[in-house]
Amino acid sequence: MTTTGAETVFRPARARSVALSATVRRRQGFQHGGWFVAPFLTLFALFVIWPLLRGVYLSFTDANISGDGTSFVGLDNYREAIDDPLVWDALGHSGYFTLLVVPCITVLAFLLAMLAHHIERAKWLWRLCFFAPFLLPSTVAANLWQWLFNPGTGMINYVFGIETPWLTDKSYAMLAVVICTLWWTVGFSFLLYLAALQGIPAHLYEAAKLDGANAWHRMVHITLPMLRNITGLVIALQILASLQVFDQAVVMMDFGTGPEESTRTFVQYTLEEGFTSYRVGYASAISIIFFVLIAAVALARVWLLRNREEGGR
C-alpha cells in the first residue's frame, strides 16, 4: 500500500519533469537550429519582406523614381489602375498567353516523358535533348527564336515554304512567343513527369497485362491516375510562371510592345510605368494588384489539393 501510494503521489511530478525536460530540449534545439536558418531569414526579410512592405507603402503615394516630393494619395492609384484600359489590355495579353501555354506545355511534357521513359536505347541522350533548352538564359532562347521567325532570313518560313510575318503581325506575334516558351521551358515539366513515371510500381503494369489490358488501358487506368498530383503541380507552376511572362516577349519584340502592342504583358506595363513614366507609386499599385492575383491562384491550388485529399480519405 505504501509503494502504491508513493507511485500515485510521484507520478504527476515525474510527468511534469518529463514535460519540462522535453521543453528544454526543444528550446535548445531551436537555439542551435536558429543559427543555421538565421542567414536565410535575414536575406528573406531584406530582399522579400522589406521590398513588399515598401511597395505597399509606395502604392498609396504619388512617389516618382527620384523619391522627392512624395505625398500620400490614399486609394487614388488603385482607382486609376481599375479604370486604366492599358492595365486590362496587358492583363488580357498575359491571360491569353497563359491559356495557350499551360495546356500545351502540360500535354507536351507528359508525352516527352512517356517517350523518354519507355525508349530503350540512348535514354540519357533523349533526356538531355529534352531538358537542355531549359538551361539556356531567357535572352539566348528569345534571340534564337527571333532569328528563326525572321521573315527574311529565318529558318521557319524557309523550311515550310511560307511567308508568315511572325513578329510583325499582331495575329502571329503572341503565337511566336508561345512557341519559343514551349521549346524553352518544357524541360522542367518534362523532368517532373519523368521522375513521377519512374516512381510508379512496375507490378501494377504487370498485373494489368495479365488481365489483358492493352497499352491504352494501362495509360488511362494506371499512368494518368498515378500522375494526378504531379499534373496538378505542373499546371499550378505553369500558371504562375506564365502570368509573369516578360523576358522572351520583350526580347523577341526588340524591347518593344509588339505589333499594335499585342505582346505587352502585365509585368512589362508595370515596368514601363515605373521606369519609363517614372510613376513609382502607380507602378507599385499595379504590382500589388498583380501580387494579389498570383497569391489567389496559389491559394486556390492549395485549397483544391486539400479538398481532394480530404475527399479521398
Backbone torsions as a table, in degrees:
resi	resn	phi	psi	omega
1	MET	NA	-37.6	-178.0
2	THR	-67.2	-42.6	-179.3
3	THR	-65.3	-42.3	178.9
4	THR	-62.5	-41.9	178.1
5	GLY	-64.1	-38.8	178.7
6	ALA	-64.5	-41.6	178.0
7	GLU	-63.7	-37.3	178.8
8	THR	-65.6	-36.9	-178.6
9	VAL	-72.9	-43.6	-172.3
10	PHE	-88.8	-8.1	-179.1
11	ARG	-63.9	-46.4	176.9
12	PRO	-61.4	-37.2	179.0
13	ALA	-65.1	-39.8	178.3
14	ARG	-65.3	-39.9	178.8
15	ALA	-64.2	-41.4	178.0
16	ARG	-64.2	-37.4	179.4
17	SER	-65.4	-42.3	178.4
18	VAL	-64.3	-43.3	179.3
19	ALA	-64.2	-39.6	179.3
20	LEU	-64.7	-43.9	179.5
21	SER	-64.9	-36.4	177.2
22	ALA	-65.2	-40.3	177.5
23	THR	-63.3	-41.0	178.9
24	VAL	-63.6	-41.3	179.5
25	ARG	-65.0	-39.1	178.3
26	ARG	-64.5	-42.0	179.1
27	ARG	-64.1	-41.6	178.3
28	GLN	-65.2	-40.2	177.8
29	GLY	-64.6	-39.4	178.0
30	PHE	-66.2	-39.6	179.5
31	GLN	-63.7	-42.8	179.5
32	HIS	-71.0	-43.2	-179.7
33	GLY	-70.3	-26.8	179.9
34	GLY	-61.3	-31.8	178.7
35	TRP	-67.9	-28.5	-179.8
36	PHE	-76.8	-36.0	-178.3
37	VAL	-91.3	-9.3	-178.5
38	ALA	-59.1	-43.9	178.0
39	PRO	-60.0	-42.2	178.8
40	PHE	-64.6	-45.5	-179.8
41	LEU	-62.2	-36.8	178.6
42	THR	-64.7	-48.5	179.2
43	LEU	-65.7	-37.7	178.9
44	PHE	-63.5	-43.9	178.4
45	ALA	-67.1	-35.5	-176.3
46	LEU	-74.9	-39.2	-172.5
47	PHE	-108.2	-4.6	178.6
48	VAL	-123.8	-59.0	-175.4
49	ILE	-65.7	-49.2	-178.1
50	TRP	-64.2	-46.1	175.9
51	PRO	-60.2	-35.8	178.9
52	LEU	-65.6	-47.4	178.4
53	LEU	-63.8	-39.6	177.8
54	ARG	-64.1	-39.5	177.6
55	GLY	-65.5	-38.7	176.8
56	VAL	-63.0	-42.3	178.1
57	TYR	-63.5	-46.1	-178.2
58	LEU	-65.4	-26.9	-179.2
59	SER	-66.8	-15.8	177.6
60	PHE	-100.9	14.8	-178.9
61	THR	-128.8	172.7	174.6
62	ASP	-104.0	38.4	-175.4
63	ALA	-61.0	143.8	172.4
64	ASN	-109.0	-179.4	-173.2
65	ILE	-69.9	-22.2	178.3
66	SER	-81.3	-20.5	179.9
67	GLY	83.3	3.9	-178.8
68	ASP	-92.3	148.0	174.8
69	GLY	65.1	34.0	-179.7
70	THR	-77.2	132.1	177.7
71	SER	-134.2	154.7	-177.4
72	PHE	-79.4	129.5	-178.5
73	VAL	-121.1	4.6	177.9
74	GLY	67.9	-129.9	-176.3
75	LEU	-95.0	14.6	-176.8
76	ASP	-61.2	-40.6	-179.9
77	ASN	-64.0	-38.3	179.7
78	TYR	-70.3	-38.6	176.6
79	ARG	-63.2	-42.7	178.5
80	GLU	-64.1	-38.8	179.5
81	ALA	-64.3	-40.0	179.9
82	ILE	-66.6	-34.2	-179.2
83	ASP	-90.1	-2.9	-177.0
84	ASP	-83.1	115.6	-179.5
85	PRO	-65.9	-28.3	179.4
86	LEU	-66.8	-31.4	175.9
87	VAL	-62.9	-46.0	-178.7
88	TRP	-70.0	-35.2	175.8
89	ASP	-63.2	-45.9	179.7
90	ALA	-63.2	-41.0	177.9
91	LEU	-65.0	-37.7	177.1
92	GLY	-64.2	-39.7	177.7
93	HIS	-65.0	-42.5	177.5
94	SER	-64.3	-40.8	178.0
95	GLY	-66.0	-40.0	177.7
96	TYR	-63.4	-43.5	176.4
97	PHE	-59.9	-43.1	-179.6
98	THR	-64.1	-42.3	179.8
99	LEU	-64.0	-30.9	178.4
100	LEU	-79.7	-40.8	-171.2
101	VAL	-77.5	-47.1	-169.3
102	VAL	-60.7	-51.6	179.2
103	PRO	-63.6	-40.9	-177.8
104	CYS	-64.7	-44.5	-176.4
105	ILE	-71.4	-30.9	177.9
106	THR	-67.3	-48.2	-179.7
107	VAL	-67.1	-44.1	-178.2
108	LEU	-64.3	-41.9	179.1
109	ALA	-63.8	-38.9	178.5
110	PHE	-64.8	-44.8	-179.3
111	LEU	-65.3	-41.8	178.5
112	LEU	-65.4	-38.3	178.0
113	ALA	-66.0	-40.1	176.6
114	MET	-62.7	-41.0	179.1
115	LEU	-64.9	-47.5	-178.8
116	ALA	-67.7	-27.2	-178.3
117	HIS	-77.2	-35.6	-173.8
118	HIS	-99.0	-11.9	179.3
119	ILE	-69.5	145.6	-173.3
120	GLU	-96.9	-37.5	-173.4
121	ARG	-105.4	140.0	175.9
122	ALA	55.0	48.8	179.6
123	LYS	-60.2	-40.6	-177.2
124	TRP	-63.1	-33.5	-179.1
125	LEU	-69.6	-43.1	178.2
126	TRP	-63.4	-43.2	-179.5
127	ARG	-64.9	-38.9	177.6
128	LEU	-64.7	-43.4	-179.5
129	CYS	-64.1	-37.8	-178.4
130	PHE	-75.0	-31.9	-175.0
131	PHE	-94.5	-23.8	-173.4
132	ALA	-56.1	-42.3	-179.3
133	PRO	-58.2	-28.5	-179.0
134	PHE	-66.3	-21.2	-179.1
135	LEU	-80.4	-11.9	-179.1
136	LEU	-75.8	145.5	171.4
137	PRO	-63.8	154.0	-176.8
138	SER	-61.9	-36.7	-179.4
139	THR	-66.7	-36.7	178.4
140	VAL	-65.7	-47.1	179.0
141	ALA	-61.9	-42.0	-179.0
142	ALA	-67.2	-41.9	177.8
143	ASN	-65.3	-37.2	178.1
144	LEU	-61.6	-48.6	-178.4
145	TRP	-75.2	-24.5	172.5
146	GLN	-62.7	-40.4	177.0
147	TRP	-69.0	-40.6	180.0
148	LEU	-64.0	-34.5	-178.5
149	PHE	-89.9	1.2	-179.0
150	ASN	-59.8	126.5	-175.5
151	PRO	-61.5	-32.1	-175.7
152	GLY	-90.5	-45.5	-174.3
153	THR	-116.3	2.9	-175.9
154	GLY	-72.9	149.6	-177.7
155	MET	-75.9	-29.1	-175.6
156	ILE	-61.0	-53.3	-179.4
157	ASN	-65.2	-35.4	-178.1
158	TYR	-68.6	-44.7	-176.8
159	VAL	-67.1	-43.1	-176.3
160	PHE	-90.6	-2.0	177.3
161	GLY	65.2	39.2	-179.1
162	ILE	-121.6	170.9	178.2
163	GLU	-130.5	52.6	-177.0
164	THR	-80.7	126.0	177.1
165	PRO	-80.9	75.4	-171.9
166	TRP	-57.5	-44.2	-171.0
167	LEU	-101.7	-1.8	-177.3
168	THR	-119.5	0.0	179.5
169	ASP	-120.7	129.9	-176.7
170	LYS	-64.2	-20.0	179.6
171	SER	-74.2	-21.3	-176.0
172	TYR	-117.2	-14.7	-172.6
173	ALA	-61.6	-50.1	-179.7
174	MET	-66.8	-33.7	177.2
175	LEU	-63.2	-37.8	177.0
176	ALA	-63.5	-40.8	177.6
177	VAL	-64.5	-38.2	179.2
178	VAL	-64.2	-44.9	-179.6
179	ILE	-62.6	-43.3	177.1
180	CYS	-60.3	-42.9	-178.6
181	THR	-66.0	-40.6	178.6
182	LEU	-60.2	-48.2	-179.2
183	TRP	-63.9	-37.7	-173.5
184	TRP	-78.1	-38.7	-169.9
185	THR	-108.4	-4.9	-176.7
186	VAL	-65.0	-22.7	-177.6
187	GLY	-61.6	-34.1	-179.8
188	PHE	-66.7	-49.0	178.7
189	SER	-66.9	-34.5	175.3
190	PHE	-58.3	-42.7	-179.5
191	LEU	-65.6	-39.0	177.7
192	LEU	-63.7	-45.3	179.3
193	TYR	-65.1	-40.1	-178.9
194	LEU	-63.8	-42.1	177.4
195	ALA	-63.8	-38.3	179.4
196	ALA	-68.8	-39.1	178.5
197	LEU	-63.0	-37.8	179.6
198	GLN	-70.0	-16.9	179.0
199	GLY	-90.3	-4.7	178.4
200	ILE	-77.2	126.8	-178.3
201	PRO	-60.3	134.5	-178.3
202	ALA	-68.6	-26.5	-176.7
203	HIS	-67.7	-21.3	176.1
204	LEU	-66.1	-43.0	177.9
205	TYR	-68.9	-37.5	179.0
206	GLU	-64.1	-41.5	178.1
207	ALA	-66.2	-38.0	178.7
208	ALA	-65.9	-37.9	177.2
209	LYS	-63.5	-40.8	179.1
210	LEU	-64.2	-29.1	178.2
211	ASP	-84.5	0.3	176.5
212	GLY	90.9	14.1	-179.7
213	ALA	-77.5	132.6	177.8
214	ASN	-84.0	-176.4	-176.0
215	ALA	-62.0	-40.3	-179.3
216	TRP	-64.9	-44.5	179.5
217	HIS	-64.8	-37.3	178.8
218	ARG	-66.5	-37.2	179.4
219	MET	-69.9	-41.9	-176.4
220	VAL	-72.0	-41.1	-171.9
221	HIS	-98.7	-11.4	179.2
222	ILE	-121.9	-57.9	-172.3
223	THR	-64.3	-54.4	-176.3
224	LEU	-62.7	-44.9	175.9
225	PRO	-61.6	-37.2	179.7
226	MET	-71.0	-20.4	-179.9
227	LEU	-99.8	11.9	-175.5
228	ARG	-62.0	-44.2	-178.5
229	ASN	-66.8	-41.9	-178.9
230	ILE	-69.4	-31.6	176.2
231	THR	-65.7	-42.2	176.3
232	GLY	-61.8	-38.8	178.2
233	LEU	-65.7	-44.5	179.9
234	VAL	-61.5	-44.2	-179.9
235	ILE	-63.0	-44.5	-179.4
236	ALA	-63.1	-45.8	179.9
237	LEU	-64.5	-39.3	-179.4
238	GLN	-70.5	-34.6	176.0
239	ILE	-63.3	-47.3	-179.7
240	LEU	-62.7	-41.1	-179.4
241	ALA	-71.9	-39.1	-176.7
242	SER	-70.3	-35.6	177.6
243	LEU	-64.1	-23.9	-179.2
244	GLN	-98.6	20.5	-177.9
245	VAL	-59.1	135.4	179.9
246	PHE	-154.4	-57.1	-168.7
247	ASP	-56.3	-58.8	-172.8
248	GLN	-65.8	-34.9	179.3
249	ALA	-66.2	-41.8	-178.2
250	VAL	-70.1	-44.8	-177.1
251	VAL	-68.3	-42.1	-179.1
252	MET	-65.4	-27.5	179.3
253	MET	-98.6	23.8	178.0
254	ASP	54.9	44.8	177.1
255	PHE	61.2	29.4	175.3
256	GLY	-114.3	-164.4	-178.3
257	THR	-106.0	10.8	178.6
258	GLY	82.1	173.2	178.3
259	PRO	-62.7	123.6	-178.8
260	GLU	55.1	35.0	177.2
261	GLU	56.9	33.4	-174.9
262	SER	-79.9	-12.6	-179.9
263	THR	-116.0	12.3	176.9
264	ARG	-72.4	116.0	-178.4
265	THR	-95.7	173.8	-177.3
266	PHE	-63.9	-42.6	179.6
267	VAL	-65.2	-40.3	179.6
268	GLN	-64.1	-42.1	179.5
269	TYR	-65.1	-37.3	177.5
270	THR	-61.9	-44.4	178.9
271	LEU	-66.6	-35.8	177.6
272	GLU	-62.4	-43.4	180.0
273	GLU	-67.2	-35.5	-176.7
274	GLY	-81.1	-39.3	-171.9
275	PHE	-113.7	-9.4	174.9
276	THR	-106.1	-46.9	176.4
277	SER	-88.5	-8.1	177.1
278	TYR	63.1	24.1	179.0
279	ARG	-98.2	80.8	-175.6
280	VAL	-67.0	-39.6	179.7
281	GLY	-62.9	-45.0	179.4
282	TYR	-68.0	-40.9	177.0
283	ALA	-62.5	-36.3	177.6
284	SER	-65.2	-39.8	177.9
285	ALA	-63.4	-41.9	177.7
286	ILE	-62.9	-43.5	-179.0
287	SER	-65.8	-34.8	177.5
288	ILE	-66.9	-40.3	176.2
289	ILE	-60.6	-43.0	179.6
290	PHE	-66.6	-37.8	177.5
291	PHE	-61.9	-42.1	178.0
292	VAL	-62.6	-40.1	178.4
293	LEU	-63.2	-46.0	179.3
294	ILE	-63.5	-42.5	179.0
295	ALA	-62.9	-37.4	178.7
296	ALA	-63.7	-40.5	178.1
297	VAL	-63.8	-43.6	-179.8
298	ALA	-65.2	-42.7	179.7
299	LEU	-67.7	-34.6	176.9
300	ALA	-63.8	-39.0	176.9
301	ARG	-62.3	-44.7	179.7
302	VAL	-63.9	-41.4	-179.1
303	TRP	-65.0	-44.2	179.0
304	LEU	-64.0	-41.0	179.3
305	LEU	-64.6	-40.9	180.0
306	ARG	-66.4	-42.9	179.3
307	ASN	-64.6	-36.5	179.5
308	ARG	-68.9	-39.1	177.9
309	GLU	-66.4	-40.5	177.9
310	GLU	-67.3	-34.5	178.1
311	GLY	-70.5	-25.9	180.0
312	GLY	-82.7	-8.8	-178.9
313	ARG	-81.7	NA	NA
